[in-house]
Amino acid sequence: MKRLVLLLVILVVGWETFAQTKFRDLSWQEAVKVAKREHKLVFVDFYTDWCGPCKVMAQEVFPQKQVGDFFNAKFVCLKLDAEKEGRDLARRFQVTAYPTFIVVDTDEKVRVELKGSMSAEKFLARMEDALNPGYAPGQLVVRYAAGDRTPDLVNRYALYLMEQKKETEGFKVVNDYYASLTDAQRLEAQNSFLFIRYTLDLSDEKAAFMVEHRDEFDGSVCEAIREKIGSLYHSELSRYFSGYMFREGAYREETYQALKRKIQELGLVEKNKYVPMFLLIEGRVKENDATFLKLCRENFDALSDVGRNLLIMNITRLIQTDEQEVLRQMAEFVRTNLNTLPPAIISYAGRMLDGIEGKIKK
Protein backbone atom coordinates (compact mmCIF):
# COMPACT_ATOMS: atom_id res chain seq x y z
CA MET A 1 0.00 0.00 0.00
CA LYS A 2 2.83 2.38 0.88
CA ARG A 3 4.47 1.64 -2.46
CA LEU A 4 1.20 2.42 -4.23
CA VAL A 5 0.86 5.73 -2.40
CA LEU A 6 4.48 6.60 -3.20
CA LEU A 7 3.92 5.75 -6.86
CA LEU A 8 0.85 7.99 -6.95
CA VAL A 9 2.83 10.83 -5.37
CA ILE A 10 5.60 10.39 -7.94
CA LEU A 11 3.07 10.39 -10.77
CA VAL A 12 1.37 13.54 -9.46
CA VAL A 13 4.68 15.34 -8.94
CA GLY A 14 5.87 14.19 -12.35
CA TRP A 15 2.70 15.46 -14.00
CA GLU A 16 3.07 18.84 -12.33
CA THR A 17 6.77 19.03 -13.16
CA PHE A 18 6.37 18.21 -16.83
CA ALA A 19 3.20 20.21 -17.49
CA GLN A 20 4.11 22.37 -20.46
CA THR A 21 2.93 24.45 -23.36
CA LYS A 22 0.82 22.37 -25.73
CA PHE A 23 1.91 23.04 -29.30
CA ARG A 24 -0.61 21.55 -31.72
CA ASP A 25 0.02 19.87 -35.05
CA LEU A 26 -2.40 21.95 -37.10
CA SER A 27 -2.35 23.89 -40.34
CA TRP A 28 -2.84 27.63 -40.12
CA GLN A 29 -6.48 27.53 -41.20
CA GLU A 30 -7.17 24.63 -38.85
CA ALA A 31 -5.64 26.58 -35.96
CA VAL A 32 -7.84 29.60 -36.68
CA LYS A 33 -10.96 27.39 -36.80
CA VAL A 34 -10.06 25.68 -33.53
CA ALA A 35 -9.38 29.06 -31.92
CA LYS A 36 -12.86 30.26 -32.94
CA ARG A 37 -14.45 27.10 -31.56
CA GLU A 38 -12.53 27.32 -28.26
CA HIS A 39 -12.85 31.13 -27.98
CA LYS A 40 -9.08 31.59 -27.95
CA LEU A 41 -6.36 33.41 -29.86
CA VAL A 42 -3.64 31.80 -31.99
CA PHE A 43 -0.07 31.91 -30.69
CA VAL A 44 2.84 31.16 -33.04
CA ASP A 45 6.46 30.53 -32.07
CA PHE A 46 8.59 31.19 -35.17
CA TYR A 47 12.00 29.56 -34.73
CA THR A 48 14.88 28.14 -36.78
CA ASP A 49 17.08 25.09 -36.25
CA TRP A 50 20.24 27.19 -35.88
CA CYS A 51 18.83 29.80 -33.47
CA GLY A 52 20.37 29.57 -29.98
CA PRO A 53 17.79 31.80 -28.22
CA CYS A 54 15.02 29.68 -29.81
CA LYS A 55 16.50 26.59 -28.15
CA VAL A 56 16.64 28.40 -24.80
CA MET A 57 12.92 29.17 -25.00
CA ALA A 58 12.09 25.62 -26.09
CA GLN A 59 14.17 23.94 -23.41
CA GLU A 60 13.85 26.31 -20.45
CA VAL A 61 10.69 28.41 -20.79
CA PHE A 62 7.89 26.62 -22.63
CA PRO A 63 8.24 23.42 -20.50
CA GLN A 64 7.52 25.37 -17.29
CA LYS A 65 4.13 24.73 -15.69
CA GLN A 66 3.30 28.41 -15.20
CA VAL A 67 3.95 29.06 -18.89
CA GLY A 68 1.98 26.00 -20.00
CA ASP A 69 -0.97 26.89 -17.82
CA PHE A 70 -1.07 30.45 -19.18
CA PHE A 71 -0.67 29.59 -22.87
CA ASN A 72 -2.86 26.50 -22.94
CA ALA A 73 -5.72 28.44 -21.36
CA LYS A 74 -5.59 31.41 -23.73
CA PHE A 75 -4.18 30.20 -27.04
CA VAL A 76 -4.13 27.58 -29.73
CA CYS A 77 -0.33 27.24 -29.93
CA LEU A 78 1.72 26.52 -33.04
CA LYS A 79 5.47 26.05 -33.33
CA LEU A 80 6.79 26.68 -36.84
CA ASP A 81 10.26 26.59 -38.38
CA ALA A 82 10.41 29.90 -40.24
CA GLU A 83 12.72 28.42 -42.88
CA LYS A 84 10.73 25.25 -43.50
CA GLU A 85 7.03 24.57 -42.94
CA GLY A 86 6.48 28.07 -41.56
CA ARG A 87 8.27 29.94 -44.36
CA ASP A 88 5.16 31.31 -46.07
CA LEU A 89 3.50 32.34 -42.83
CA ALA A 90 6.70 34.00 -41.60
CA ARG A 91 6.85 35.98 -44.82
CA ARG A 92 3.20 36.97 -44.48
CA PHE A 93 3.76 38.30 -40.96
CA GLN A 94 7.12 39.87 -41.91
CA VAL A 95 9.13 37.80 -39.43
CA THR A 96 12.85 38.58 -39.83
CA ALA A 97 14.34 37.78 -36.40
CA TYR A 98 14.24 34.64 -34.28
CA PRO A 99 12.56 33.72 -32.15
CA THR A 100 9.54 35.86 -32.96
CA PHE A 101 6.28 35.23 -31.13
CA ILE A 102 3.00 36.51 -32.51
CA VAL A 103 -0.56 36.37 -31.24
CA VAL A 104 -3.27 36.58 -33.87
CA ASP A 105 -7.02 36.91 -33.37
CA THR A 106 -9.59 34.88 -35.28
CA ASP A 107 -9.84 37.65 -37.87
CA GLU A 108 -6.13 36.90 -38.48
CA LYS A 109 -4.99 40.30 -37.24
CA VAL A 110 -1.80 40.49 -35.21
CA ARG A 111 -2.50 41.45 -31.61
CA VAL A 112 0.96 40.89 -30.12
CA GLU A 113 4.51 40.57 -31.47
CA LEU A 114 7.48 39.79 -29.20
CA LYS A 115 11.05 38.97 -30.16
CA GLY A 116 13.98 37.25 -28.46
CA SER A 117 14.48 34.90 -25.54
CA MET A 118 13.67 35.90 -21.97
CA SER A 119 12.91 34.35 -18.61
CA ALA A 120 9.54 32.71 -18.02
CA GLU A 121 8.53 35.46 -15.62
CA LYS A 122 9.41 38.23 -18.05
CA PHE A 123 7.80 36.40 -20.97
CA LEU A 124 4.50 36.02 -19.12
CA ALA A 125 4.58 39.63 -17.93
CA ARG A 126 5.29 40.94 -21.43
CA MET A 127 2.54 38.79 -22.90
CA GLU A 128 -0.04 39.84 -20.30
CA ASP A 129 0.84 43.49 -20.81
CA ALA A 130 0.67 43.18 -24.58
CA LEU A 131 -2.79 41.63 -24.38
CA ASN A 132 -4.06 44.53 -22.27
CA PRO A 133 -6.01 46.79 -24.67
CA GLY A 134 -4.60 49.90 -23.00
CA TYR A 135 -1.07 48.74 -23.80
CA ALA A 136 -1.66 47.79 -27.43
CA PRO A 137 0.83 49.57 -29.74
CA GLY A 138 -1.83 51.86 -31.18
CA GLN A 139 -3.03 52.85 -27.73
CA LEU A 140 0.52 53.56 -26.52
CA VAL A 141 1.00 55.97 -29.41
CA VAL A 142 -2.35 57.70 -28.77
CA ARG A 143 -1.81 57.98 -25.01
CA TYR A 144 1.70 59.40 -25.39
CA ALA A 145 0.56 61.91 -28.02
CA ALA A 146 -2.23 62.98 -25.65
CA GLY A 147 0.34 63.85 -22.98
CA ASP A 148 0.32 60.74 -20.78
CA ARG A 149 3.71 60.77 -19.03
CA THR A 150 3.20 58.27 -16.25
CA PRO A 151 6.36 56.19 -15.64
CA ASP A 152 4.63 53.00 -16.76
CA LEU A 153 3.46 54.52 -20.05
CA VAL A 154 6.85 56.08 -20.81
CA ASN A 155 8.61 52.78 -20.13
CA ARG A 156 6.24 50.74 -22.29
CA TYR A 157 6.16 53.25 -25.14
CA ALA A 158 9.95 53.55 -25.27
CA LEU A 159 10.31 49.77 -25.23
CA TYR A 160 7.74 49.44 -28.01
CA LEU A 161 9.64 51.95 -30.18
CA MET A 162 12.93 50.13 -29.64
CA GLU A 163 11.38 46.79 -30.50
CA GLN A 164 10.32 48.40 -33.77
CA LYS A 165 14.00 49.30 -34.33
CA LYS A 166 13.28 52.98 -33.65
CA GLU A 167 16.03 53.35 -31.06
CA THR A 168 16.55 57.07 -31.61
CA GLU A 169 12.87 57.82 -31.01
CA GLY A 170 12.76 55.45 -28.05
CA PHE A 171 15.70 57.07 -26.29
CA LYS A 172 14.26 60.52 -26.98
CA VAL A 173 11.10 59.49 -25.13
CA VAL A 174 13.22 58.26 -22.20
CA ASN A 175 15.55 61.26 -22.08
CA ASP A 176 12.78 63.81 -22.44
CA TYR A 177 11.00 62.23 -19.50
CA TYR A 178 14.22 62.11 -17.45
CA ALA A 179 14.83 65.81 -18.14
CA SER A 180 11.33 66.67 -16.91
CA LEU A 181 11.92 65.16 -13.44
CA THR A 182 13.33 66.72 -10.31
CA ASP A 183 16.23 64.99 -8.56
CA ALA A 184 13.84 63.70 -5.91
CA GLN A 185 11.55 62.20 -8.54
CA ARG A 186 14.48 60.51 -10.29
CA LEU A 187 15.23 58.65 -7.06
CA GLU A 188 11.75 57.15 -6.79
CA ALA A 189 11.36 53.41 -7.37
CA GLN A 190 8.82 53.98 -10.16
CA ASN A 191 11.50 55.79 -12.20
CA SER A 192 14.32 53.30 -11.65
CA PHE A 193 13.66 51.90 -15.15
CA LEU A 194 15.38 55.01 -16.55
CA PHE A 195 18.66 53.79 -15.07
CA ILE A 196 18.31 50.01 -14.99
CA ARG A 197 16.91 49.57 -18.51
CA TYR A 198 17.87 52.65 -20.50
CA THR A 199 21.32 53.67 -19.25
CA LEU A 200 23.78 51.88 -21.51
CA ASP A 201 27.19 53.40 -20.80
CA LEU A 202 29.06 55.79 -18.54
CA SER A 203 28.88 58.65 -21.04
CA ASP A 204 25.12 58.93 -20.42
CA GLU A 205 24.23 61.74 -17.99
CA LYS A 206 21.83 59.30 -16.30
CA ALA A 207 24.87 57.20 -15.37
CA ALA A 208 26.57 60.14 -13.68
CA PHE A 209 23.41 60.89 -11.69
CA MET A 210 23.03 57.25 -10.70
CA VAL A 211 26.61 57.00 -9.43
CA GLU A 212 26.48 60.32 -7.58
CA HIS A 213 23.19 59.46 -5.84
CA ARG A 214 23.68 55.70 -5.50
CA ASP A 215 22.94 55.72 -1.75
CA GLU A 216 19.84 57.89 -2.06
CA PHE A 217 17.57 55.74 -4.23
CA ASP A 218 14.44 54.14 -2.83
CA GLY A 219 15.46 51.13 -0.74
CA SER A 220 13.48 48.71 -2.92
CA VAL A 221 15.72 49.42 -5.92
CA CYS A 222 19.08 50.21 -4.30
CA GLU A 223 20.53 46.76 -4.94
CA ALA A 224 19.45 46.82 -8.59
CA ILE A 225 20.98 50.28 -9.00
CA ARG A 226 24.28 49.09 -7.53
CA GLU A 227 24.28 46.06 -9.83
CA LYS A 228 23.69 48.35 -12.81
CA ILE A 229 26.56 50.63 -11.77
CA GLY A 230 28.84 47.61 -11.48
CA SER A 231 27.77 46.43 -14.94
CA LEU A 232 28.47 49.82 -16.51
CA TYR A 233 31.96 50.02 -15.03
CA HIS A 234 32.70 46.44 -16.07
CA SER A 235 31.70 47.25 -19.64
CA GLU A 236 33.92 50.32 -19.71
CA LEU A 237 36.92 48.49 -18.22
CA SER A 238 36.40 45.70 -20.74
CA ARG A 239 36.98 48.19 -23.56
CA TYR A 240 40.52 48.58 -22.21
CA PHE A 241 41.01 44.93 -21.23
CA SER A 242 39.92 43.61 -24.64
CA GLY A 243 42.53 45.78 -26.38
CA TYR A 244 39.91 47.89 -28.14
CA MET A 245 41.14 51.21 -26.74
CA PHE A 246 44.76 50.24 -27.37
CA ARG A 247 44.25 49.18 -30.99
CA GLU A 248 41.97 52.09 -31.86
CA GLY A 249 44.54 54.58 -30.60
CA ALA A 250 41.99 55.77 -28.02
CA TYR A 251 43.98 54.85 -24.90
CA ARG A 252 44.65 57.87 -22.69
CA GLU A 253 46.57 57.18 -19.50
CA GLU A 254 44.81 59.88 -17.47
CA THR A 255 41.37 58.67 -18.56
CA TYR A 256 42.21 55.07 -17.73
CA GLN A 257 43.62 55.99 -14.33
CA ALA A 258 40.50 58.02 -13.52
CA LEU A 259 38.37 54.98 -14.40
CA LYS A 260 40.55 52.76 -12.22
CA ARG A 261 40.29 55.14 -9.26
CA LYS A 262 36.50 55.29 -9.55
CA ILE A 263 36.26 51.50 -9.67
CA GLN A 264 38.37 51.33 -6.52
CA GLU A 265 36.27 54.04 -4.83
CA LEU A 266 33.07 52.13 -5.58
CA GLY A 267 34.45 48.94 -4.02
CA LEU A 268 34.19 46.89 -7.20
CA VAL A 269 37.74 45.53 -7.34
CA GLU A 270 37.67 42.40 -5.18
CA LYS A 271 34.17 41.31 -6.17
CA ASN A 272 35.11 41.29 -9.86
CA LYS A 273 38.77 40.24 -9.56
CA TYR A 274 39.91 43.43 -11.27
CA VAL A 275 43.52 43.46 -9.99
CA PRO A 276 44.82 41.09 -12.71
CA MET A 277 42.77 42.99 -15.29
CA PHE A 278 44.52 46.22 -14.27
CA LEU A 279 47.90 44.48 -14.55
CA LEU A 280 47.18 43.23 -18.05
CA ILE A 281 45.73 46.52 -19.30
CA GLU A 282 48.79 48.40 -18.07
CA GLY A 283 51.13 45.67 -19.30
CA ARG A 284 49.69 45.83 -22.81
CA VAL A 285 50.46 49.53 -23.00
CA LYS A 286 53.99 49.27 -21.60
CA GLU A 287 55.37 45.89 -22.69
CA ASN A 288 56.26 44.17 -25.96
CA ASP A 289 54.22 41.24 -27.27
CA ALA A 290 56.36 38.49 -25.73
CA THR A 291 56.40 40.09 -22.27
CA PHE A 292 52.68 40.82 -22.40
CA LEU A 293 51.97 37.18 -23.31
CA LYS A 294 54.05 36.12 -20.31
CA LEU A 295 51.87 38.36 -18.12
CA CYS A 296 48.77 36.70 -19.58
CA ARG A 297 50.09 33.27 -18.61
CA GLU A 298 51.03 34.42 -15.11
CA ASN A 299 47.70 36.13 -14.35
CA PHE A 300 45.20 33.95 -16.21
CA ASP A 301 44.13 31.84 -13.22
CA ALA A 302 43.61 34.96 -11.07
CA LEU A 303 41.02 36.38 -13.48
CA SER A 304 37.28 35.86 -13.03
CA ASP A 305 35.52 33.46 -15.40
CA VAL A 306 34.34 36.43 -17.45
CA GLY A 307 37.86 37.87 -17.49
CA ARG A 308 39.36 34.61 -18.73
CA ASN A 309 36.77 34.37 -21.49
CA LEU A 310 37.43 37.96 -22.56
CA LEU A 311 41.17 37.46 -22.63
CA ILE A 312 41.03 34.33 -24.80
CA MET A 313 38.46 35.83 -27.16
CA ASN A 314 40.54 38.97 -27.69
CA ILE A 315 44.06 37.57 -27.66
CA THR A 316 44.53 38.11 -31.40
CA ARG A 317 43.50 41.75 -31.03
CA LEU A 318 45.75 42.26 -28.03
CA ILE A 319 48.70 40.62 -29.81
CA GLN A 320 48.94 41.34 -33.53
CA THR A 321 52.17 39.86 -34.79
CA ASP A 322 53.84 37.69 -37.41
CA GLU A 323 56.75 36.84 -35.12
CA GLN A 324 56.91 33.06 -35.22
CA GLU A 325 57.91 32.39 -31.61
CA VAL A 326 55.20 34.68 -30.25
CA LEU A 327 52.63 33.00 -32.50
CA ARG A 328 53.67 29.58 -31.21
CA GLN A 329 53.38 30.79 -27.62
CA MET A 330 49.97 32.30 -28.34
CA ALA A 331 48.73 29.01 -29.75
CA GLU A 332 50.10 27.13 -26.75
CA PHE A 333 48.50 29.63 -24.35
CA VAL A 334 45.07 29.21 -25.94
CA ARG A 335 45.33 25.40 -26.15
CA THR A 336 46.51 25.08 -22.56
CA ASN A 337 43.49 26.95 -21.25
CA LEU A 338 40.73 25.51 -23.43
CA ASN A 339 39.56 23.24 -20.60
CA THR A 340 38.71 26.28 -18.45
CA LEU A 341 36.30 27.75 -21.01
CA PRO A 342 32.57 27.24 -21.65
CA PRO A 343 31.56 25.40 -24.88
CA ALA A 344 30.68 28.54 -26.87
CA ILE A 345 34.08 30.12 -26.13
CA ILE A 346 35.88 26.85 -26.92
CA SER A 347 34.22 26.85 -30.35
CA TYR A 348 35.31 30.44 -30.97
CA ALA A 349 38.82 29.72 -29.67
CA GLY A 350 39.11 26.73 -32.01
CA ARG A 351 38.48 28.91 -35.04
CA MET A 352 40.91 31.48 -33.71
CA LEU A 353 43.57 28.79 -33.23
CA ASP A 354 43.20 27.81 -36.87
CA GLY A 355 44.03 31.40 -37.79
CA ILE A 356 47.05 31.64 -35.45
CA GLU A 357 48.49 28.29 -36.49
CA GLY A 358 47.86 29.10 -40.15
CA LYS A 359 50.38 31.92 -39.77
CA ILE A 360 53.03 29.68 -38.26
CA LYS A 361 55.52 28.52 -40.85
CA LYS A 362 55.92 24.77 -40.77
C-alpha positions as CSV (number, residue, x, y, z in Angstrom):
1,M,0.0,0.0,0.0
2,K,2.8,2.4,0.9
3,R,4.5,1.6,-2.5
4,L,1.2,2.4,-4.2
5,V,0.9,5.7,-2.4
6,L,4.5,6.6,-3.2
7,L,3.9,5.7,-6.9
8,L,0.8,8.0,-7.0
9,V,2.8,10.8,-5.4
10,I,5.6,10.4,-7.9
11,L,3.1,10.4,-10.8
12,V,1.4,13.5,-9.5
13,V,4.7,15.3,-8.9
14,G,5.9,14.2,-12.3
15,W,2.7,15.5,-14.0
16,E,3.1,18.8,-12.3
17,T,6.8,19.0,-13.2
18,F,6.4,18.2,-16.8
19,A,3.2,20.2,-17.5
20,Q,4.1,22.4,-20.5
21,T,2.9,24.5,-23.4
22,K,0.8,22.4,-25.7
23,F,1.9,23.0,-29.3
24,R,-0.6,21.5,-31.7
25,D,0.0,19.9,-35.1
26,L,-2.4,21.9,-37.1
27,S,-2.3,23.9,-40.3
28,W,-2.8,27.6,-40.1
29,Q,-6.5,27.5,-41.2
30,E,-7.2,24.6,-38.9
31,A,-5.6,26.6,-36.0
32,V,-7.8,29.6,-36.7
33,K,-11.0,27.4,-36.8
34,V,-10.1,25.7,-33.5
35,A,-9.4,29.1,-31.9
36,K,-12.9,30.3,-32.9
37,R,-14.5,27.1,-31.6
38,E,-12.5,27.3,-28.3
39,H,-12.8,31.1,-28.0
40,K,-9.1,31.6,-27.9
41,L,-6.4,33.4,-29.9
42,V,-3.6,31.8,-32.0
43,F,-0.1,31.9,-30.7
44,V,2.8,31.2,-33.0
45,D,6.5,30.5,-32.1
46,F,8.6,31.2,-35.2
47,Y,12.0,29.6,-34.7
48,T,14.9,28.1,-36.8
49,D,17.1,25.1,-36.2
50,W,20.2,27.2,-35.9
51,C,18.8,29.8,-33.5
52,G,20.4,29.6,-30.0
53,P,17.8,31.8,-28.2
54,C,15.0,29.7,-29.8
55,K,16.5,26.6,-28.1
56,V,16.6,28.4,-24.8
57,M,12.9,29.2,-25.0
58,A,12.1,25.6,-26.1
59,Q,14.2,23.9,-23.4
60,E,13.9,26.3,-20.5
61,V,10.7,28.4,-20.8
62,F,7.9,26.6,-22.6
63,P,8.2,23.4,-20.5
64,Q,7.5,25.4,-17.3
65,K,4.1,24.7,-15.7
66,Q,3.3,28.4,-15.2
67,V,3.9,29.1,-18.9
68,G,2.0,26.0,-20.0
69,D,-1.0,26.9,-17.8
70,F,-1.1,30.4,-19.2
71,F,-0.7,29.6,-22.9
72,N,-2.9,26.5,-22.9
73,A,-5.7,28.4,-21.4
74,K,-5.6,31.4,-23.7
75,F,-4.2,30.2,-27.0
76,V,-4.1,27.6,-29.7
77,C,-0.3,27.2,-29.9
78,L,1.7,26.5,-33.0
79,K,5.5,26.0,-33.3
80,L,6.8,26.7,-36.8
81,D,10.3,26.6,-38.4
82,A,10.4,29.9,-40.2
83,E,12.7,28.4,-42.9
84,K,10.7,25.2,-43.5
85,E,7.0,24.6,-42.9
86,G,6.5,28.1,-41.6
87,R,8.3,29.9,-44.4
88,D,5.2,31.3,-46.1
89,L,3.5,32.3,-42.8
90,A,6.7,34.0,-41.6
91,R,6.9,36.0,-44.8
92,R,3.2,37.0,-44.5
93,F,3.8,38.3,-41.0
94,Q,7.1,39.9,-41.9
95,V,9.1,37.8,-39.4
96,T,12.9,38.6,-39.8
97,A,14.3,37.8,-36.4
98,Y,14.2,34.6,-34.3
99,P,12.6,33.7,-32.1
100,T,9.5,35.9,-33.0
101,F,6.3,35.2,-31.1
102,I,3.0,36.5,-32.5
103,V,-0.6,36.4,-31.2
104,V,-3.3,36.6,-33.9
105,D,-7.0,36.9,-33.4
106,T,-9.6,34.9,-35.3
107,D,-9.8,37.6,-37.9
108,E,-6.1,36.9,-38.5
109,K,-5.0,40.3,-37.2
110,V,-1.8,40.5,-35.2
111,R,-2.5,41.4,-31.6
112,V,1.0,40.9,-30.1
113,E,4.5,40.6,-31.5
114,L,7.5,39.8,-29.2
115,K,11.1,39.0,-30.2
116,G,14.0,37.2,-28.5
117,S,14.5,34.9,-25.5
118,M,13.7,35.9,-22.0
119,S,12.9,34.3,-18.6
120,A,9.5,32.7,-18.0
121,E,8.5,35.5,-15.6
122,K,9.4,38.2,-18.1
123,F,7.8,36.4,-21.0
124,L,4.5,36.0,-19.1
125,A,4.6,39.6,-17.9
126,R,5.3,40.9,-21.4
127,M,2.5,38.8,-22.9
128,E,0.0,39.8,-20.3
129,D,0.8,43.5,-20.8
130,A,0.7,43.2,-24.6
131,L,-2.8,41.6,-24.4
132,N,-4.1,44.5,-22.3
133,P,-6.0,46.8,-24.7
134,G,-4.6,49.9,-23.0
135,Y,-1.1,48.7,-23.8
136,A,-1.7,47.8,-27.4
137,P,0.8,49.6,-29.7
138,G,-1.8,51.9,-31.2
139,Q,-3.0,52.8,-27.7
140,L,0.5,53.6,-26.5
141,V,1.0,56.0,-29.4
142,V,-2.4,57.7,-28.8
143,R,-1.8,58.0,-25.0
144,Y,1.7,59.4,-25.4
145,A,0.6,61.9,-28.0
146,A,-2.2,63.0,-25.7
147,G,0.3,63.9,-23.0
148,D,0.3,60.7,-20.8
149,R,3.7,60.8,-19.0
150,T,3.2,58.3,-16.2
151,P,6.4,56.2,-15.6
152,D,4.6,53.0,-16.8
153,L,3.5,54.5,-20.0
154,V,6.9,56.1,-20.8
155,N,8.6,52.8,-20.1
156,R,6.2,50.7,-22.3
157,Y,6.2,53.2,-25.1
158,A,10.0,53.5,-25.3
159,L,10.3,49.8,-25.2
160,Y,7.7,49.4,-28.0
161,L,9.6,52.0,-30.2
162,M,12.9,50.1,-29.6
163,E,11.4,46.8,-30.5
164,Q,10.3,48.4,-33.8
165,K,14.0,49.3,-34.3
166,K,13.3,53.0,-33.7
167,E,16.0,53.3,-31.1
168,T,16.5,57.1,-31.6
169,E,12.9,57.8,-31.0
170,G,12.8,55.5,-28.0
171,F,15.7,57.1,-26.3
172,K,14.3,60.5,-27.0
173,V,11.1,59.5,-25.1
174,V,13.2,58.3,-22.2
175,N,15.5,61.3,-22.1
176,D,12.8,63.8,-22.4
177,Y,11.0,62.2,-19.5
178,Y,14.2,62.1,-17.4
179,A,14.8,65.8,-18.1
180,S,11.3,66.7,-16.9
181,L,11.9,65.2,-13.4
182,T,13.3,66.7,-10.3
183,D,16.2,65.0,-8.6
184,A,13.8,63.7,-5.9
185,Q,11.5,62.2,-8.5
186,R,14.5,60.5,-10.3
187,L,15.2,58.7,-7.1
188,E,11.7,57.1,-6.8
189,A,11.4,53.4,-7.4
190,Q,8.8,54.0,-10.2
191,N,11.5,55.8,-12.2
192,S,14.3,53.3,-11.7
193,F,13.7,51.9,-15.2
194,L,15.4,55.0,-16.5
195,F,18.7,53.8,-15.1
196,I,18.3,50.0,-15.0
197,R,16.9,49.6,-18.5
198,Y,17.9,52.7,-20.5
199,T,21.3,53.7,-19.3
200,L,23.8,51.9,-21.5
201,D,27.2,53.4,-20.8
202,L,29.1,55.8,-18.5
203,S,28.9,58.6,-21.0
204,D,25.1,58.9,-20.4
205,E,24.2,61.7,-18.0
206,K,21.8,59.3,-16.3
207,A,24.9,57.2,-15.4
208,A,26.6,60.1,-13.7
209,F,23.4,60.9,-11.7
210,M,23.0,57.2,-10.7
211,V,26.6,57.0,-9.4
212,E,26.5,60.3,-7.6
213,H,23.2,59.5,-5.8
214,R,23.7,55.7,-5.5
215,D,22.9,55.7,-1.8
216,E,19.8,57.9,-2.1
217,F,17.6,55.7,-4.2
218,D,14.4,54.1,-2.8
219,G,15.5,51.1,-0.7
220,S,13.5,48.7,-2.9
221,V,15.7,49.4,-5.9
222,C,19.1,50.2,-4.3
223,E,20.5,46.8,-4.9
224,A,19.5,46.8,-8.6
225,I,21.0,50.3,-9.0
226,R,24.3,49.1,-7.5
227,E,24.3,46.1,-9.8
228,K,23.7,48.3,-12.8
229,I,26.6,50.6,-11.8
230,G,28.8,47.6,-11.5
231,S,27.8,46.4,-14.9
232,L,28.5,49.8,-16.5
233,Y,32.0,50.0,-15.0
234,H,32.7,46.4,-16.1
235,S,31.7,47.3,-19.6
236,E,33.9,50.3,-19.7
237,L,36.9,48.5,-18.2
238,S,36.4,45.7,-20.7
239,R,37.0,48.2,-23.6
240,Y,40.5,48.6,-22.2
241,F,41.0,44.9,-21.2
242,S,39.9,43.6,-24.6
243,G,42.5,45.8,-26.4
244,Y,39.9,47.9,-28.1
245,M,41.1,51.2,-26.7
246,F,44.8,50.2,-27.4
247,R,44.2,49.2,-31.0
248,E,42.0,52.1,-31.9
249,G,44.5,54.6,-30.6
250,A,42.0,55.8,-28.0
251,Y,44.0,54.9,-24.9
252,R,44.7,57.9,-22.7
253,E,46.6,57.2,-19.5
254,E,44.8,59.9,-17.5
255,T,41.4,58.7,-18.6
256,Y,42.2,55.1,-17.7
257,Q,43.6,56.0,-14.3
258,A,40.5,58.0,-13.5
259,L,38.4,55.0,-14.4
260,K,40.5,52.8,-12.2
261,R,40.3,55.1,-9.3
262,K,36.5,55.3,-9.5
263,I,36.3,51.5,-9.7
264,Q,38.4,51.3,-6.5
265,E,36.3,54.0,-4.8
266,L,33.1,52.1,-5.6
267,G,34.4,48.9,-4.0
268,L,34.2,46.9,-7.2
269,V,37.7,45.5,-7.3
270,E,37.7,42.4,-5.2
271,K,34.2,41.3,-6.2
272,N,35.1,41.3,-9.9
273,K,38.8,40.2,-9.6
274,Y,39.9,43.4,-11.3
275,V,43.5,43.5,-10.0
276,P,44.8,41.1,-12.7
277,M,42.8,43.0,-15.3
278,F,44.5,46.2,-14.3
279,L,47.9,44.5,-14.5
280,L,47.2,43.2,-18.1
281,I,45.7,46.5,-19.3
282,E,48.8,48.4,-18.1
283,G,51.1,45.7,-19.3
284,R,49.7,45.8,-22.8
285,V,50.5,49.5,-23.0
286,K,54.0,49.3,-21.6
287,E,55.4,45.9,-22.7
288,N,56.3,44.2,-26.0
289,D,54.2,41.2,-27.3
290,A,56.4,38.5,-25.7
291,T,56.4,40.1,-22.3
292,F,52.7,40.8,-22.4
293,L,52.0,37.2,-23.3
294,K,54.0,36.1,-20.3
295,L,51.9,38.4,-18.1
296,C,48.8,36.7,-19.6
297,R,50.1,33.3,-18.6
298,E,51.0,34.4,-15.1
299,N,47.7,36.1,-14.4
300,F,45.2,33.9,-16.2
301,D,44.1,31.8,-13.2
302,A,43.6,35.0,-11.1
303,L,41.0,36.4,-13.5
304,S,37.3,35.9,-13.0
305,D,35.5,33.5,-15.4
306,V,34.3,36.4,-17.5
307,G,37.9,37.9,-17.5
308,R,39.4,34.6,-18.7
309,N,36.8,34.4,-21.5
310,L,37.4,38.0,-22.6
311,L,41.2,37.5,-22.6
312,I,41.0,34.3,-24.8
313,M,38.5,35.8,-27.2
314,N,40.5,39.0,-27.7
315,I,44.1,37.6,-27.7
316,T,44.5,38.1,-31.4
317,R,43.5,41.8,-31.0
318,L,45.7,42.3,-28.0
319,I,48.7,40.6,-29.8
320,Q,48.9,41.3,-33.5
321,T,52.2,39.9,-34.8
322,D,53.8,37.7,-37.4
323,E,56.7,36.8,-35.1
324,Q,56.9,33.1,-35.2
325,E,57.9,32.4,-31.6
326,V,55.2,34.7,-30.3
327,L,52.6,33.0,-32.5
328,R,53.7,29.6,-31.2
329,Q,53.4,30.8,-27.6
330,M,50.0,32.3,-28.3
331,A,48.7,29.0,-29.8
332,E,50.1,27.1,-26.7
333,F,48.5,29.6,-24.3
334,V,45.1,29.2,-25.9
335,R,45.3,25.4,-26.1
336,T,46.5,25.1,-22.6
337,N,43.5,26.9,-21.2
338,L,40.7,25.5,-23.4
339,N,39.6,23.2,-20.6
340,T,38.7,26.3,-18.4
341,L,36.3,27.8,-21.0
342,P,32.6,27.2,-21.7
343,P,31.6,25.4,-24.9
344,A,30.7,28.5,-26.9
345,I,34.1,30.1,-26.1
346,I,35.9,26.9,-26.9
347,S,34.2,26.8,-30.3
348,Y,35.3,30.4,-31.0
349,A,38.8,29.7,-29.7
350,G,39.1,26.7,-32.0
351,R,38.5,28.9,-35.0
352,M,40.9,31.5,-33.7
353,L,43.6,28.8,-33.2
354,D,43.2,27.8,-36.9
355,G,44.0,31.4,-37.8
356,I,47.0,31.6,-35.5
357,E,48.5,28.3,-36.5
358,G,47.9,29.1,-40.1
359,K,50.4,31.9,-39.8
360,I,53.0,29.7,-38.3
361,K,55.5,28.5,-40.9
362,K,55.9,24.8,-40.8
